[in-house]
Amino acid sequence: MGPTETQGKREQIMLAAERLFANRRFHEVTLDEVARSAGVGKGTIYLHFADKDDLFFQVANSGLTQLCQIIEHGRTEGMPFQEGLLEVCRQISAFFQRRRQLLRMMQNEEGSMASRRRALRERWLAHRRQLVAALGRILAAGVRGGVVRPDVPPEALAAFLLGMMRTRARELEAPEAMPIETVVRLFLEGATPRADSERQGNG
């Protein structure tokens, strides 16, 4: 089996696992089912993954890796800060829409993190820190430009923004789903009506 075919098998397995894990609880999915869904023998799974935990984490972590790449490469040089941030958030939102099953997996993993093996938990948290740091670097540019408040660490702001976007992603199918432009404006300006803010500042 050549490198290309080997990589293809690995991707088949990960996509099959993504479908199964997104719709059922971790303990309900067996490697036999993953093998059948991927159209491979169970032994092929063990050529690429140590066990079911490792398979689950590699699939979920692939989502964090892809999001990091979107954030790192989605910036538009020369754009004003707010327009650039909005463009990156649009690309993150589009990823969530394309990969809803993966998003559900990632959200499920957040809730069950405490019960995972230490080594796997640390791998997950390391990937999460990379994601927050990538978005934090964009917000740090806004701090330097005087557009973003400097009294809160950029990575803390990044975690808040990602949380807002994940909340919106869970509601994408609802008619009242908030436009991404509104999410970014809410993040940058807060929930207080602008006119009220100005009156308070002048009072």
C-alpha positions as CSV (number, residue, x, y, z in Angstrom):
1,M,0.0,0.0,0.0
2,G,1.6,3.3,-1.1
3,P,1.6,6.6,0.9
4,T,-1.3,8.1,-1.0
5,E,-3.5,5.0,-0.5
6,T,-2.5,4.8,3.1
7,Q,-3.5,8.5,3.7
8,G,-6.7,7.8,1.8
9,K,-7.6,5.0,4.1
10,R,-6.9,7.1,7.2
11,E,-9.1,9.9,5.9
12,Q,-11.9,7.3,5.1
13,I,-11.7,6.1,8.7
14,M,-11.7,9.6,10.2
15,L,-14.8,10.7,8.1
16,A,-16.7,7.5,9.1
17,A,-15.8,8.1,12.8
18,E,-16.9,11.7,12.5
19,R,-20.3,10.7,11.3
20,L,-20.8,8.1,14.0
21,F,-19.4,10.1,16.9
22,A,-21.3,13.2,16.0
23,N,-24.7,11.5,16.4
24,R,-24.0,9.0,19.2
25,R,-22.3,9.0,22.5
26,F,-18.6,7.9,22.6
27,H,-19.3,4.6,24.4
28,E,-22.1,3.6,22.0
29,V,-19.8,3.6,19.0
30,T,-17.6,0.5,18.4
31,L,-14.5,0.2,16.2
32,D,-16.3,-2.6,14.3
33,E,-19.0,-0.1,13.3
34,V,-16.4,2.5,12.3
35,A,-14.6,-0.2,10.1
36,R,-17.9,-1.2,8.4
37,S,-18.9,2.5,7.8
38,A,-15.4,3.2,6.4
39,G,-15.3,0.1,4.2
40,V,-12.1,-1.2,5.8
41,G,-11.1,-4.1,8.0
42,K,-10.8,-3.5,11.7
43,G,-7.1,-4.2,11.6
44,T,-6.6,-1.3,9.2
45,I,-7.9,1.1,11.9
46,Y,-5.1,-0.1,14.2
47,L,-2.5,0.7,11.5
48,H,-3.4,4.4,12.0
49,F,-4.9,4.7,15.5
50,A,-3.9,3.2,18.8
51,D,-7.5,2.7,20.0
52,K,-10.9,4.3,20.0
53,D,-9.9,7.1,22.3
54,D,-7.0,8.0,19.9
55,L,-9.3,7.9,16.9
56,F,-11.8,10.1,18.5
57,F,-9.2,12.7,19.6
58,Q,-7.5,12.7,16.2
59,V,-10.8,13.4,14.5
60,A,-11.8,16.2,17.0
61,N,-8.3,17.7,17.0
62,S,-8.3,17.8,13.2
63,G,-11.1,20.4,13.6
64,L,-9.0,22.6,15.8
65,T,-6.1,22.3,13.4
66,Q,-8.3,23.3,10.5
67,L,-9.7,26.3,12.4
68,C,-6.2,27.4,13.3
69,Q,-5.3,27.3,9.6
70,I,-8.4,29.4,8.7
71,I,-7.5,32.0,11.3
72,E,-3.8,32.1,10.4
73,H,-4.3,32.4,6.6
74,G,-7.7,34.1,6.5
75,R,-6.4,37.5,7.4
76,T,-6.5,40.1,4.6
77,E,-3.4,42.3,4.6
78,G,-4.1,46.0,4.3
79,M,-7.7,45.7,5.5
80,P,-8.9,47.9,8.4
81,F,-8.9,45.8,11.6
82,Q,-12.7,45.5,11.9
83,E,-13.2,44.4,8.3
84,G,-10.4,41.9,8.6
85,L,-11.8,40.4,11.8
86,L,-15.2,40.1,10.3
87,E,-13.7,38.3,7.2
88,V,-11.9,35.8,9.5
89,C,-15.1,35.3,11.5
90,R,-17.1,34.7,8.2
91,Q,-14.6,32.0,7.3
92,I,-14.9,30.4,10.7
93,S,-18.6,30.4,10.4
94,A,-18.5,28.9,6.9
95,F,-16.3,26.1,8.4
96,F,-18.9,25.5,11.1
97,Q,-21.6,25.2,8.5
98,R,-19.6,22.8,6.3
99,R,-18.5,20.6,9.2
100,R,-21.5,20.6,11.5
101,Q,-20.8,16.9,12.5
102,L,-17.3,17.8,13.5
103,L,-18.5,20.8,15.4
104,R,-20.8,18.6,17.4
105,M,-17.9,16.3,18.2
106,M,-15.8,19.2,19.4
107,Q,-18.6,20.5,21.5
108,N,-19.2,17.0,23.0
109,E,-15.5,16.7,23.8
110,E,-15.5,19.9,25.7
111,G,-18.1,18.5,28.1
112,S,-16.4,15.1,28.7
113,M,-12.8,16.4,28.9
114,A,-12.4,15.7,32.6
115,S,-13.0,12.0,32.2
116,R,-10.4,11.5,29.5
117,R,-6.9,10.0,29.9
118,R,-4.4,12.6,31.0
119,A,-2.2,12.4,27.9
120,L,-5.2,12.8,25.5
121,R,-6.6,15.6,27.6
122,E,-3.3,17.5,27.4
123,R,-3.2,17.0,23.7
124,W,-6.7,18.5,23.3
125,L,-6.0,21.4,25.6
126,A,-2.7,22.2,23.7
127,H,-4.7,22.3,20.4
128,R,-7.3,24.6,22.0
129,R,-4.6,26.9,23.3
130,Q,-3.2,27.2,19.8
131,L,-6.6,28.1,18.4
132,V,-7.2,30.8,21.0
133,A,-3.6,32.1,20.5
134,A,-4.1,32.4,16.8
135,L,-7.3,34.5,17.2
136,G,-5.6,36.4,20.0
137,R,-2.9,37.5,17.7
138,I,-5.5,39.2,15.5
139,L,-7.1,40.9,18.4
140,A,-3.7,42.0,19.7
141,A,-3.3,44.0,16.4
142,G,-6.6,45.7,17.3
143,V,-5.3,46.6,20.7
144,R,-2.2,48.1,19.2
145,G,-4.4,50.1,16.8
146,G,-6.5,51.4,19.6
147,V,-9.6,49.6,18.4
148,V,-9.8,46.9,21.0
149,R,-9.7,47.6,24.8
150,P,-6.2,47.0,26.3
151,D,-7.3,46.0,29.8
152,V,-8.3,42.4,28.9
153,P,-5.7,40.0,27.5
154,P,-6.2,39.4,23.8
155,E,-6.4,35.6,24.3
156,A,-9.2,36.1,26.9
157,L,-11.1,38.2,24.3
158,A,-10.4,35.5,21.7
159,A,-11.9,32.8,24.0
160,F,-15.0,35.0,24.4
161,L,-15.4,35.5,20.7
162,L,-15.0,31.8,19.9
163,G,-17.6,31.0,22.5
164,M,-20.0,33.5,20.9
165,M,-19.4,31.9,17.5
166,R,-19.9,28.4,18.8
167,T,-23.2,29.5,20.4
168,R,-24.3,31.0,17.1
169,A,-23.3,27.8,15.2
170,R,-25.6,25.7,17.4
171,E,-28.5,27.9,16.2
172,L,-27.6,28.0,12.5
173,E,-30.7,26.1,11.5
174,A,-33.0,28.3,13.5
175,P,-34.8,31.1,11.5
176,E,-33.7,33.6,14.1
177,A,-30.0,32.7,13.8
178,M,-28.0,35.9,14.4
179,P,-26.0,37.2,11.3
180,I,-22.2,36.9,11.8
181,E,-21.9,40.6,11.3
182,T,-24.1,41.2,14.3
183,V,-22.1,38.7,16.4
184,V,-18.8,40.6,15.6
185,R,-20.5,44.0,16.3
186,L,-21.9,42.7,19.6
187,F,-18.4,41.5,20.5
188,L,-16.7,44.8,19.7
189,E,-19.4,47.1,20.9
190,G,-21.1,45.2,23.7
191,A,-24.9,44.9,24.3
192,T,-25.5,48.6,25.4
193,P,-27.2,50.6,22.7
194,R,-24.8,53.1,21.2
195,A,-27.0,56.1,21.9
196,D,-27.3,55.2,25.5
197,S,-23.5,54.7,25.8
198,E,-22.9,58.1,24.4
199,R,-25.5,59.7,26.8
200,Q,-23.8,58.0,29.8
201,G,-20.4,59.2,28.6
202,N,-21.6,62.7,28.4
203,G,-23.5,62.7,31.7
